[in-house]
Amino acid sequence: MATLDGQPVTPDDLLPLALTNLGHFTTLRVDADRRTRGLSLHMDRLVRDCAAVFGADLDTGRVRAHVRQALDGQDGPCVVRVTVYDPTVDVAHPEDADHPRVLVSVRPAGTATPPPLRAKSVRYERDLPEVKHTGLFGTLYARRAARRQGFDDALFFGADGQVSEGGTWNVGFLTDDGVVWPKAPALPGVTMTLLRQHVAHRVAPITLAEAKAARAAFATNAFIGVRALSAVDDAPMSVEHPLLDVLRETYVSLPGEEL
């Protein structure tokens, strides 16, 4: 069940979001002990994006209370999506949408470890890449096209040829110099931020050719943690590089924050 400001959501509540797609969100994995890695970063994102999209403040205490309520009766780890939008939005006057509300949805996280990811390079840059907004058409269109060609997802590069991010994940590369994160417009992911705080790395522009020449590559987000890439286009990647294990173990060892 989904809730809007703590109350069961109705189809009429969701219709403005479906028709306008003006909103932003964050997705977090909540473990069985009701703790979340990077919870403060998720809340910071919601506050920052609410100011950017709606010019409004957001009470993160209220958000956390709504998430706790939505988790009542749930067993095991869950994936929680918190979407912020204004149900009164009007296409003709989007400037009047300045009273955002909090939509919370929950689903089981599952326990299976996802296999390595085969990525298809796609020239694409999200609108406002620094905001985790609900405008997912371009991202899902690219993912659909990649999957219809036998890949698992899309890896984006810009008009300048620089790699930026994946469909719904950040990407990092392992080279002779260690961990390298692309310097390009991309979402500042929570998992990526946590790993940057704990694992030596550098940030540098990475062309698509350089990405394909890397020894290994990996995807990160709050749902998958760290997931190896097995290929970018026709270029195979090592899925057994020792630094991949370091990244995974580092992330898993990070303590969660209590909701």
Backbone as CSV, one residue per row, in Angstrom:
resi,resn,N_x,N_y,N_z,CA_x,CA_y,CA_z,C_x,C_y,C_z
1,MET,0.845,-1.204,0.000,0.000,0.000,0.000,0.879,1.252,0.000
2,ALA,0.427,2.257,-0.704,1.111,3.551,-0.710,0.309,4.540,0.135
3,THR,1.024,5.479,0.748,0.370,6.499,1.561,0.801,7.885,1.102
4,LEU,-0.100,8.834,1.258,0.179,10.230,0.969,0.012,11.014,2.260
5,ASP,1.113,11.568,2.748,1.123,12.237,4.052,0.521,11.342,5.132
6,GLY,0.838,10.050,5.064,0.419,9.111,6.092,-0.958,8.520,5.920
7,GLN,-1.710,8.940,4.888,-3.056,8.425,4.649,-3.067,7.579,3.370
8,PRO,-3.960,6.574,3.303,-4.028,5.773,2.075,-4.220,6.665,0.855
9,VAL,-3.424,6.438,-0.165,-3.489,7.283,-1.347,-4.635,6.831,-2.244
10,THR,-5.269,7.769,-2.926,-6.385,7.463,-3.822,-5.964,7.683,-5.274
11,PRO,-6.686,7.097,-6.227,-6.381,7.358,-7.642,-6.412,8.844,-7.986
12,ASP,-7.342,9.589,-7.378,-7.407,11.026,-7.658,-6.154,11.744,-7.154
13,ASP,-5.602,11.258,-6.045,-4.361,11.847,-5.533,-3.207,11.643,-6.517
14,LEU,-3.176,10.466,-7.158,-2.057,10.100,-8.028,-2.183,10.651,-9.441
15,LEU,-3.406,11.000,-9.842,-3.618,11.431,-11.227,-2.756,12.631,-11.612
16,PRO,-2.641,13.676,-10.785,-1.779,14.803,-11.177,-0.322,14.405,-11.384
17,LEU,0.174,13.485,-10.560,1.550,13.019,-10.733,1.698,12.267,-12.041
18,ALA,0.713,11.425,-12.353,0.770,10.657,-13.596,0.692,11.564,-14.825
19,LEU,-0.104,12.615,-14.748,-0.326,13.460,-15.916,0.723,14.547,-16.095
20,THR,1.358,14.983,-15.015,2.341,16.066,-15.133,3.776,15.607,-14.912
21,ASN,3.952,14.588,-14.058,5.283,14.049,-13.768,6.201,15.095,-13.149
22,LEU,5.633,16.063,-12.442,6.427,17.083,-11.771,6.628,16.667,-10.322
23,GLY,7.818,16.198,-10.019,8.108,15.762,-8.668,9.535,15.254,-8.575
24,HIS,9.908,14.837,-7.391,11.232,14.258,-7.184,11.108,13.163,-6.152
25,PHE,12.145,12.331,-6.022,12.038,11.184,-5.131,13.414,10.726,-4.679
26,THR,13.401,9.810,-3.728,14.591,9.048,-3.381,14.142,7.635,-3.075
27,THR,15.036,6.683,-3.313,14.744,5.278,-3.059,15.784,4.755,-2.078
28,LEU,15.335,4.160,-0.995,16.258,3.663,0.006,15.933,2.227,0.367
29,ARG,16.976,1.492,0.683,16.801,0.126,1.168,16.786,0.168,2.694
30,VAL,15.729,-0.387,3.267,15.606,-0.458,4.718,15.800,-1.911,5.125
31,ASP,16.806,-2.168,5.945,17.086,-3.532,6.371,16.061,-3.999,7.395
32,ALA,16.120,-5.290,7.723,15.130,-5.869,8.626,15.156,-5.216,10.004
33,ASP,16.312,-4.641,10.383,16.401,-3.968,11.684,15.939,-2.517,11.619
34,ARG,15.348,-2.140,10.486,14.809,-0.796,10.273,15.905,0.272,10.263
35,ARG,17.055,-0.105,9.769,18.148,0.839,9.603,18.475,0.955,8.126
36,THR,19.013,2.125,7.733,19.286,2.431,6.334,20.666,3.051,6.199
37,ARG,21.479,2.505,5.305,22.766,3.135,5.014,22.520,4.463,4.293
38,GLY,23.188,5.497,4.770,23.088,6.780,4.095,21.766,7.489,4.274
39,LEU,21.038,7.172,5.353,19.727,7.792,5.555,19.819,9.310,5.562
40,SER,20.807,9.861,6.239,20.945,11.316,6.291,21.157,11.906,4.898
41,LEU,21.897,11.190,4.063,22.120,11.667,2.696,20.828,11.626,1.890
42,HIS,20.008,10.607,2.102,18.707,10.547,1.421,17.838,11.734,1.842
43,MET,17.831,12.041,3.133,17.025,13.158,3.613,17.568,14.492,3.079
44,ASP,18.889,14.614,3.047,19.487,15.829,2.486,19.092,16.000,1.024
45,ARG,19.069,14.891,0.302,18.661,14.956,-1.108,17.238,15.459,-1.243
46,LEU,16.329,14.921,-0.419,14.936,15.348,-0.515,14.784,16.836,-0.223
47,VAL,15.499,17.310,0.780,15.433,18.733,1.115,15.975,19.578,-0.029
48,ARG,17.128,19.202,-0.540,17.770,19.957,-1.623,16.903,19.965,-2.890
49,ASP,16.358,18.805,-3.236,15.565,18.727,-4.463,14.209,19.399,-4.312
50,CYS,13.654,19.377,-3.100,12.376,20.065,-2.871,12.549,21.565,-3.073
51,ALA,13.664,22.103,-2.615,13.939,23.526,-2.823,14.132,23.818,-4.310
52,ALA,14.814,22.902,-5.027,15.087,23.123,-6.447,13.823,23.017,-7.296
53,VAL,12.969,22.044,-6.991,11.790,21.788,-7.831,10.611,22.669,-7.437
54,PHE,10.375,22.828,-6.134,9.172,23.518,-5.674,9.462,24.828,-4.935
55,GLY,10.719,25.130,-4.681,11.021,26.323,-3.902,10.439,26.264,-2.514
56,ALA,10.384,25.057,-1.949,9.725,24.860,-0.657,10.647,24.100,0.290
57,ASP,10.400,24.281,1.592,11.107,23.514,2.608,10.436,22.152,2.772
58,LEU,11.188,21.204,3.335,10.648,19.871,3.593,11.070,19.442,4.987
59,ASP,10.109,18.992,5.776,10.349,18.535,7.133,10.759,17.069,7.088
60,THR,12.047,16.780,7.267,12.508,15.394,7.164,12.036,14.548,8.343
61,GLY,11.748,15.173,9.483,11.159,14.424,10.579,9.811,13.851,10.183
62,ARG,9.036,14.645,9.463,7.737,14.168,8.978,7.917,13.054,7.953
63,VAL,8.895,13.202,7.078,9.165,12.161,6.079,9.503,10.846,6.769
64,ARG,10.390,10.892,7.750,10.796,9.675,8.436,9.623,9.040,9.174
65,ALA,8.746,9.854,9.751,7.573,9.319,10.434,6.658,8.595,9.444
66,HIS,6.478,9.174,8.256,5.649,8.529,7.239,6.263,7.216,6.781
67,VAL,7.581,7.177,6.662,8.250,5.932,6.252,8.081,4.874,7.337
68,ARG,8.276,5.238,8.590,8.099,4.276,9.685,6.685,3.717,9.690
69,GLN,5.714,4.588,9.469,4.322,4.140,9.442,4.092,3.168,8.292
70,ALA,4.649,3.472,7.121,4.453,2.611,5.950,5.103,1.247,6.141
71,LEU,6.108,1.168,6.997,6.820,-0.090,7.226,6.152,-0.965,8.289
72,ASP,5.158,-0.449,8.979,4.469,-1.240,9.996,3.918,-2.518,9.378
73,GLY,4.242,-3.647,9.991,3.743,-4.926,9.501,4.573,-5.542,8.401
74,GLN,5.613,-4.852,7.941,6.473,-5.392,6.890,7.583,-6.234,7.516
75,ASP,7.842,-7.394,6.931,8.911,-8.263,7.403,10.072,-8.226,6.422
76,GLY,11.285,-8.362,6.960,12.456,-8.442,6.100,12.842,-7.104,5.507
77,PRO,13.917,-7.103,4.728,14.363,-5.852,4.097,13.360,-5.366,3.059
78,CYS,13.247,-4.054,2.932,12.291,-3.442,2.012,12.977,-2.342,1.204
79,VAL,12.396,-2.071,0.053,12.783,-0.908,-0.732,11.672,0.123,-0.589
80,VAL,12.028,1.289,-0.104,11.060,2.360,0.128,11.343,3.492,-0.856
81,ARG,10.316,3.919,-1.541,10.434,5.099,-2.409,9.628,6.229,-1.781
82,VAL,10.285,7.360,-1.618,9.637,8.567,-1.118,9.563,9.556,-2.275
83,THR,8.342,9.861,-2.708,8.123,10.784,-3.817,7.477,12.057,-3.287
84,VAL,8.007,13.189,-3.687,7.500,14.482,-3.244,6.878,15.197,-4.436
85,TYR,5.598,15.541,-4.328,4.900,16.228,-5.425,3.713,16.991,-4.864
86,ASP,3.149,17.858,-5.675,1.998,18.656,-5.274,0.773,18.180,-6.056
87,PRO,-0.198,17.526,-5.413,-1.378,17.025,-6.126,-2.237,18.114,-6.754
88,THR,-1.996,19.393,-6.402,-2.794,20.471,-6.987,-2.147,21.053,-8.241
89,VAL,-1.060,20.450,-8.706,-0.341,21.005,-9.854,-1.256,21.116,-11.066
90,ASP,-1.064,22.188,-11.806,-1.815,22.427,-13.036,-0.813,22.658,-14.162
91,VAL,-1.044,21.998,-15.293,-0.094,22.093,-16.406,0.083,23.537,-16.854
92,ALA,-0.993,24.292,-16.838,-0.919,25.679,-17.314,-0.208,26.597,-16.333
93,HIS,-0.214,26.237,-15.047,0.388,27.103,-14.027,1.245,26.282,-13.059
94,PRO,2.310,25.669,-13.540,3.148,24.860,-12.648,3.826,25.692,-11.569
95,GLU,3.908,26.998,-11.778,4.538,27.850,-10.764,3.721,27.890,-9.474
96,ASP,2.443,27.524,-9.559,1.603,27.531,-8.365,1.755,26.261,-7.529
97,ALA,2.468,25.274,-8.043,2.675,24.021,-7.307,3.797,24.233,-6.297
98,ASP,3.435,24.681,-5.111,4.451,24.987,-4.103,4.079,24.450,-2.723
99,HIS,3.154,23.470,-2.694,2.787,22.833,-1.437,2.976,21.314,-1.594
100,PRO,4.221,20.886,-1.673,4.469,19.462,-1.932,4.043,18.574,-0.771
101,ARG,3.649,17.357,-1.124,3.251,16.351,-0.150,4.124,15.112,-0.331
102,VAL,4.017,14.181,0.599,4.959,13.058,0.655,4.223,11.744,0.384
103,LEU,4.588,11.120,-0.720,4.050,9.821,-1.115,5.090,8.752,-0.777
104,VAL,4.672,7.732,-0.023,5.583,6.650,0.367,5.042,5.327,-0.145
105,SER,5.876,4.581,-0.849,5.510,3.245,-1.309,6.591,2.267,-0.875
106,VAL,6.190,1.016,-0.597,7.083,0.004,-0.059,6.938,-1.275,-0.860
107,ARG,8.071,-1.945,-1.101,8.054,-3.267,-1.714,9.170,-4.103,-1.104
108,PRO,9.034,-5.429,-1.136,10.102,-6.281,-0.598,11.398,-6.071,-1.378
109,ALA,12.522,-6.139,-0.661,13.817,-5.915,-1.308,14.317,-7.143,-2.034
110,GLY,13.957,-8.336,-1.567,14.515,-9.549,-2.153,15.919,-9.795,-1.624
111,THR,16.378,-11.018,-1.766,17.678,-11.390,-1.210,18.665,-11.881,-2.258
112,ALA,18.226,-12.095,-3.483,19.112,-12.630,-4.514,20.150,-11.583,-4.915
113,THR,21.395,-12.034,-5.089,22.459,-11.149,-5.551,22.364,-11.019,-7.069
114,PRO,22.224,-9.803,-7.601,22.069,-9.665,-9.058,23.363,-10.029,-9.778
115,PRO,23.262,-10.618,-10.955,24.457,-10.974,-11.711,25.130,-9.727,-12.278
116,PRO,26.372,-9.851,-12.786,27.023,-8.706,-13.429,26.172,-8.126,-14.544
117,LEU,26.380,-6.857,-14.773,25.532,-6.047,-15.657,26.207,-5.838,-17.010
118,ARG,25.486,-6.103,-18.090,25.962,-5.782,-19.434,25.322,-4.476,-19.861
119,ALA,26.146,-3.467,-20.166,25.637,-2.121,-20.440,25.834,-1.738,-21.902
120,LYS,24.829,-1.113,-22.450,24.872,-0.572,-23.807,25.068,0.939,-23.725
121,SER,26.088,1.461,-24.375,26.317,2.906,-24.327,25.261,3.638,-25.151
122,VAL,24.748,4.723,-24.582,23.694,5.521,-25.212,24.032,6.997,-25.003
123,ARG,23.956,7.773,-26.066,24.167,9.212,-25.919,22.905,9.831,-25.334
124,TYR,23.014,10.294,-24.097,21.849,10.848,-23.414,22.295,11.557,-22.144
125,GLU,21.640,12.655,-21.818,21.862,13.351,-20.551,20.510,13.717,-19.967
126,ARG,20.274,13.344,-18.727,19.004,13.642,-18.091,18.814,15.140,-17.901
127,ASP,17.556,15.596,-17.948,17.247,16.959,-17.545,17.627,17.123,-16.077
128,LEU,18.200,18.273,-15.735,18.611,18.536,-14.350,19.241,17.292,-13.722
129,PRO,20.376,16.846,-14.238,20.941,15.576,-13.763,21.271,15.558,-12.277
130,GLU,21.424,16.735,-11.666,21.747,16.767,-10.234,20.521,16.505,-9.361
131,VAL,19.315,16.477,-9.956,18.072,16.259,-9.217,17.535,14.860,-9.539
132,LYS,17.126,14.145,-8.510,16.505,12.827,-8.720,14.998,13.061,-8.918
133,HIS,14.644,13.443,-10.127,13.262,13.831,-10.409,12.494,12.681,-11.048
134,THR,11.186,12.887,-11.167,10.309,11.821,-11.655,10.237,11.756,-13.175
135,GLY,10.983,12.590,-13.872,10.977,12.568,-15.336,11.831,11.432,-15.865
136,LEU,11.252,10.235,-15.927,12.008,9.032,-16.251,11.835,8.565,-17.696
137,PHE,11.139,9.338,-18.537,10.880,8.840,-19.888,12.176,8.522,-20.627
138,GLY,13.086,9.491,-20.691,14.309,9.286,-21.454,15.134,8.131,-20.916
139,THR,15.216,8.028,-19.596,15.974,6.951,-18.968,15.384,5.591,-19.294
140,LEU,14.057,5.453,-19.145,13.425,4.167,-19.388,13.381,3.831,-20.878
141,TYR,13.282,4.850,-21.723,13.334,4.601,-23.166,14.693,4.027,-23.542
142,ALA,15.764,4.608,-22.973,17.110,4.106,-23.253,17.290,2.703,-22.698
143,ARG,16.785,2.456,-21.503,16.884,1.113,-20.920,16.128,0.101,-21.778
144,ARG,14.933,0.465,-22.207,14.143,-0.445,-23.036,14.880,-0.797,-24.324
145,ALA,15.455,0.228,-24.966,16.180,-0.011,-26.209,17.384,-0.913,-25.968
146,ALA,18.101,-0.672,-24.880,19.272,-1.503,-24.570,18.863,-2.946,-24.308
147,ARG,17.811,-3.140,-23.554,17.382,-4.496,-23.226,16.852,-5.223,-24.451
148,ARG,16.222,-4.522,-25.363,15.747,-5.160,-26.594,16.909,-5.586,-27.488
149,GLN,18.092,-5.007,-27.230,19.286,-5.405,-27.976,20.117,-6.447,-27.222
150,GLY,19.571,-6.974,-26.135,20.244,-8.036,-25.419,21.102,-7.595,-24.261
151,PHE,21.091,-6.303,-23.933,21.850,-5.800,-22.792,20.941,-5.705,-21.575
152,ASP,21.551,-5.383,-20.425,20.775,-5.255,-19.194,20.316,-3.829,-18.934
153,ASP,21.099,-2.851,-19.387,20.763,-1.457,-19.093,21.602,-0.555,-19.984
154,ALA,21.345,0.744,-19.857,22.050,1.748,-20.653,23.086,2.471,-19.812
155,LEU,24.219,2.780,-20.428,25.268,3.610,-19.839,25.325,4.891,-20.657
156,PHE,25.158,6.049,-20.003,25.015,7.300,-20.727,26.366,7.986,-20.957
157,PHE,26.470,8.613,-22.122,27.573,9.527,-22.389,27.002,10.766,-23.065
158,GLY,27.682,11.902,-22.885,27.159,13.164,-23.374,27.637,13.514,-24.769
159,ALA,27.243,14.718,-25.219,27.640,15.191,-26.540,29.151,15.349,-26.647
160,ASP,29.812,15.518,-25.507,31.268,15.655,-25.496,31.981,14.305,-25.462
161,GLY,31.204,13.223,-25.482,31.795,11.896,-25.475,32.184,11.388,-24.108
162,GLN,31.866,12.155,-23.044,32.246,11.762,-21.687,31.141,10.905,-21.047
163,VAL,31.551,9.810,-20.425,30.615,8.947,-19.710,30.134,9.667,-18.451
164,SER,28.848,9.502,-18.124,28.284,10.203,-16.968,27.725,9.257,-15.914
165,GLU,26.733,8.450,-16.274,26.035,7.609,-15.304,25.261,6.538,-16.040
166,GLY,24.676,5.616,-15.289,23.826,4.595,-15.873,22.364,4.979,-15.787
167,GLY,21.515,4.044,-16.177,20.088,4.335,-16.221,19.543,4.830,-14.896
168,THR,19.748,4.070,-13.829,19.336,4.498,-12.483,20.456,4.183,-11.502
169,TRP,21.688,4.388,-11.932,22.843,4.065,-11.095,24.032,4.930,-11.499
170,ASN,24.905,5.129,-10.536,26.197,5.742,-10.827,27.156,4.664,-11.306
171,VAL,28.206,5.087,-11.971,29.175,4.134,-12.498,30.580,4.558,-12.085
172,GLY,31.402,3.579,-11.777,32.802,3.810,-11.476,33.647,2.834,-12.263
173,PHE,34.925,3.165,-12.430,35.829,2.331,-13.220,37.084,2.029,-12.413
174,LEU,37.658,0.867,-12.680,38.894,0.447,-12.035,40.001,0.427,-13.083
175,THR,41.008,1.252,-12.847,42.120,1.372,-13.774,43.417,1.048,-13.030
176,ASP,44.534,1.218,-13.711,45.830,1.004,-13.053,46.021,1.969,-11.887
177,ASP,45.291,3.094,-11.908,45.396,4.094,-10.842,44.389,3.871,-9.718
178,GLY,43.590,2.822,-9.797,42.590,2.556,-8.771,41.188,2.932,-9.214
179,VAL,40.383,3.402,-8.260,38.976,3.714,-8.523,38.867,5.107,-9.137
180,VAL,38.131,5.183,-10.257,37.912,6.462,-10.932,36.413,6.651,-11.140
181,TRP,35.913,7.794,-10.686,34.516,8.161,-10.925,34.481,9.208,-12.031
182,PRO,33.520,9.121,-12.952,33.462,10.098,-14.053,33.200,11.515,-13.557
183,LYS,33.875,12.463,-14.154,33.598,13.874,-13.909,32.692,14.352,-15.027
184,ALA,31.396,14.344,-14.765,30.386,14.683,-15.774,29.078,14.954,-15.048
185,PRO,28.141,15.669,-15.686,26.844,15.904,-15.053,26.143,14.582,-14.752
186,ALA,25.847,14.339,-13.491,25.225,13.083,-13.075,24.596,13.269,-11.709
187,LEU,23.710,12.355,-11.353,23.100,12.394,-10.035,24.148,12.083,-8.968
188,PRO,24.233,12.887,-7.911,25.143,12.568,-6.809,24.543,11.461,-5.941
189,GLY,24.731,10.220,-6.362,24.100,9.091,-5.704,24.561,8.899,-4.268
190,VAL,23.666,8.375,-3.443,23.976,8.163,-2.035,25.049,7.090,-1.869
191,THR,24.901,5.966,-2.566,25.884,4.887,-2.446,27.246,5.353,-2.936
192,MET,27.269,6.057,-4.051,28.519,6.598,-4.565,29.152,7.539,-3.540
193,THR,28.361,8.402,-2.934,28.883,9.349,-1.954,29.487,8.628,-0.758
194,LEU,28.808,7.601,-0.265,29.329,6.834,0.861,30.654,6.165,0.509
195,LEU,30.739,5.575,-0.677,31.980,4.914,-1.081,33.111,5.925,-1.245
196,ARG,32.800,7.110,-1.759,33.839,8.135,-1.902,34.384,8.566,-0.544
197,GLN,33.549,8.477,0.475,33.992,8.860,1.811,34.928,7.837,2.439
198,HIS,34.920,6.598,1.914,35.648,5.527,2.588,36.667,4.800,1.716
199,VAL,36.656,5.028,0.421,37.577,4.322,-0.478,38.357,5.353,-1.291
200,ALA,39.684,5.199,-1.325,40.519,6.112,-2.110,40.077,6.085,-3.571
201,HIS,40.056,7.269,-4.185,39.553,7.375,-5.556,40.023,8.686,-6.153
202,ARG,39.751,8.854,-7.425,39.883,10.150,-8.063,38.685,10.358,-8.983
203,VAL,38.413,11.605,-9.308,37.314,11.970,-10.195,37.926,12.616,-11.424
204,ALA,37.597,12.102,-12.599,38.225,12.594,-13.821,37.296,12.349,-15.006
205,PRO,37.420,13.169,-16.055,36.647,12.891,-17.266,37.030,11.524,-17.829
206,ILE,36.042,10.771,-18.276,36.268,9.444,-18.847,35.517,9.358,-20.164
207,THR,36.236,9.206,-21.246,35.583,9.030,-22.542,35.039,7.616,-22.639
208,LEU,34.169,7.419,-23.610,33.616,6.085,-23.799,34.728,5.092,-24.140
209,ALA,35.692,5.526,-24.942,36.816,4.642,-25.290,37.616,4.281,-24.046
210,GLU,37.831,5.248,-23.160,38.557,4.970,-21.924,37.759,4.048,-21.009
211,ALA,36.450,4.229,-21.000,35.606,3.358,-20.188,35.721,1.909,-20.656
212,LYS,35.715,1.714,-21.962,35.808,0.355,-22.493,37.179,-0.265,-22.257
213,ALA,38.189,0.577,-22.074,39.554,0.077,-21.850,39.844,-0.174,-20.371
214,ALA,38.917,0.174,-19.486,39.139,-0.011,-18.055,39.243,-1.495,-17.722
215,ARG,39.953,-1.791,-16.626,40.098,-3.181,-16.209,38.774,-3.759,-15.709
216,ALA,37.984,-2.919,-15.062,36.693,-3.350,-14.538,35.835,-2.119,-14.338
217,ALA,34.543,-2.343,-14.139,33.612,-1.247,-13.892,32.507,-1.754,-12.983
218,PHE,31.810,-0.814,-12.346,30.779,-1.220,-11.406,29.682,-0.163,-11.357
219,ALA,28.486,-0.629,-11.024,27.326,0.237,-10.843,27.022,0.328,-9.359
220,THR,26.493,1.485,-8.928,26.107,1.645,-7.523,24.755,2.340,-7.415
221,ASN,23.925,1.837,-6.531,22.773,2.586,-6.039,22.311,1.951,-4.737
222,ALA,21.319,2.544,-4.098,20.928,2.088,-2.770,20.299,0.706,-2.799
223,PHE,19.757,0.302,-3.920,19.094,-0.997,-4.013,20.100,-2.120,-4.252
224,ILE,21.035,-1.913,-5.199,21.959,-2.988,-5.564,23.276,-2.922,-4.802
225,GLY,23.568,-1.812,-4.149,24.867,-1.656,-3.522,25.939,-1.485,-4.581
226,VAL,26.816,-2.466,-4.720,27.874,-2.453,-5.734,27.676,-3.662,-6.641
227,ARG,27.528,-3.414,-7.937,27.278,-4.486,-8.915,28.283,-4.356,-10.055
228,ALA,29.011,-5.405,-10.312,30.019,-5.381,-11.365,29.374,-5.257,-12.735
229,LEU,30.073,-4.613,-13.655,29.703,-4.618,-15.066,30.527,-5.696,-15.762
230,SER,29.867,-6.525,-16.540,30.583,-7.565,-17.277,30.987,-7.106,-18.667
231,ALA,30.359,-6.030,-19.154,30.702,-5.523,-20.480,30.122,-4.140,-20.673
232,VAL,30.806,-3.332,-21.469,30.260,-2.093,-22.019,30.292,-2.253,-23.529
233,ASP,29.137,-2.295,-24.124,29.015,-2.630,-25.548,29.674,-3.988,-25.787
234,ASP,30.658,-4.031,-26.689,31.317,-5.304,-26.994,32.626,-5.477,-26.234
235,ALA,32.906,-4.588,-25.280,34.149,-4.658,-24.521,33.921,-5.401,-23.212
236,PRO,34.524,-6.574,-23.019,34.321,-7.315,-21.771,35.051,-6.663,-20.604
237,MET,34.502,-6.851,-19.404,35.084,-6.328,-18.182,35.325,-7.483,-17.215
238,SER,36.372,-7.359,-16.411,36.620,-8.351,-15.372,35.575,-8.203,-14.273
239,VAL,35.001,-9.311,-13.849,34.037,-9.282,-12.737,34.673,-9.847,-11.474
240,GLU,35.978,-10.106,-11.504,36.685,-10.673,-10.359,37.854,-9.804,-9.913
241,HIS,37.852,-8.553,-10.311,38.919,-7.647,-9.893,38.876,-7.512,-8.366
242,PRO,40.025,-7.594,-7.680,40.012,-7.547,-6.205,39.411,-6.272,-5.631
243,LEU,39.511,-5.150,-6.346,38.929,-3.917,-5.821,37.403,-3.975,-5.776
244,LEU,36.802,-4.810,-6.601,35.348,-4.964,-6.539,34.943,-5.522,-5.182
245,ASP,35.710,-6.495,-4.694,35.416,-7.050,-3.379,35.627,-6.002,-2.286
246,VAL,36.650,-5.180,-2.428,36.893,-4.114,-1.448,35.705,-3.165,-1.399
247,LEU,35.219,-2.781,-2.565,34.081,-1.855,-2.622,32.834,-2.480,-2.007
248,ARG,32.561,-3.734,-2.345,31.383,-4.401,-1.794,31.489,-4.519,-0.280
249,GLU,32.633,-4.986,0.200,32.808,-5.191,1.638,32.757,-3.867,2.397
250,THR,33.310,-2.834,1.793,33.254,-1.518,2.435,31.815,-1.058,2.583
251,TYR,31.041,-1.188,1.521,29.654,-0.727,1.568,28.835,-1.536,2.574
252,VAL,28.968,-2.854,2.533,28.185,-3.710,3.424,28.545,-3.450,4.884
253,SER,29.794,-3.091,5.150,30.234,-2.869,6.525,29.773,-1.548,7.113
254,LEU,29.270,-0.655,6.294,28.851,0.653,6.793,27.610,0.499,7.674
255,PRO,27.601,1.126,8.835,26.440,1.000,9.712,25.238,1.761,9.169
256,GLY,24.070,1.187,9.353,22.861,1.877,8.949,22.435,2.891,10.009
257,GLU,21.617,3.838,9.586,21.050,4.835,10.502,19.604,4.462,10.805
258,GLU,19.212,4.674,12.032,17.867,4.283,12.460,16.837,5.268,11.948
259,LEU,15.766,4.719,11.386,14.684,5.555,10.901,14.008,6.301,12.064
